[in-house]
Amino acid sequence: MKSEHAQDMLKEIKEEASIFASILAEKEKYVSGFVKLFKSRNFKRIYLVGNGSPGWAAMTLKYAATDILKVDATYSTPGLFLHHDGFDVSGVYKKEEILLICPAESGRTKGPVLIARKAKELGIPVVSTTLEPEGVLAAESDVVIFKPSRREYGLPSTKGHSTGIFLFLLAFVEAAHETGRISEGEYGEYMAGLNRLPETVLNAYECTLEWFDRYMDLIMNCGRFHLLGYGANYGTVNEIVLKFVESHKKPSIAVELEEFMHGHIRSISSDELIVMICAEEGPERERMLKLYDLLIEEKVGMGCLLLHSTQDNFSKSLELTINATNVKYVNCLEYLVPLQILAFQISDHLGLDMSVSVHLALKHVMEPSFVSPDQAKDN
């Protein structure tokens, strides 16, 4: 029997609309700390780190930071960073030119906390998002951006992940605007996309549920998924593969568009669905559309699903369209929603309950996180 929270993951995805709207209504409160810090130094190098969903948020935000803030940005998993990478081993940057960003959830995961502590030792400022503003990571951070998304009963993070990306995108855009790193026209375009996100989320929510009802038999009979993205949406498909394996557990693979032609094309099985995100315009978009048509023509796998905007002037045989703006980086949040919903719907129709934890004994032994302040008090 499923628990009383079995449907909460779906509800929490829908909540992204109201969360984004509430942040926009108090924008200054959320971004002022980051903007002030960014204006105080001439940052040239940004490191982004995180485990799980925050890691894929870091990947997406790396591209946004490079493009919007005009800095040299990179992302890494904390394990690789701690044991193999480190801060600027080449010595190219001065410590006052370096910034560490941790797009965290609870802020208790050990890796980012240990990296933040090392940054403080070196005099490198730390910015984090967290659900626990008085928590372990927050204590090591110079700027803490509180995530108003609250606890999730659906254990595969959805609204928390999206909120972290949204907060940093908003902060990047404001900081870039105030320092003259983007034009007024670019600022207007980004803000238009961000301001429309609450509406886009609700549209994607309704469209995806309707689409799933129509194509449920096809999706439920799928044995494996390949998800293709380009640009910052490579982070999106990696995040969704994590959601797929956390939820319905069907084999799922994320791959960058061009990498698909280098080995993955040979691995497609007859029960496999290829999911393709067709986002902002450019040569990659044209390549994605060309690949879609070729895969359909050659009847590769059980089919190809193209996820794109209703504003596009084309239609495909199997498509899921939402009212996306396709503003660069903002569209990463737009296309997260329908894929998050698919993760839940497949799981729910398999009889799985996303509010129930599994394999907790392994976590207790491995201790990947520090205890929360409340737990520390109890002990």
Disulfide bonds with the S-S distance in Angstrom:
none
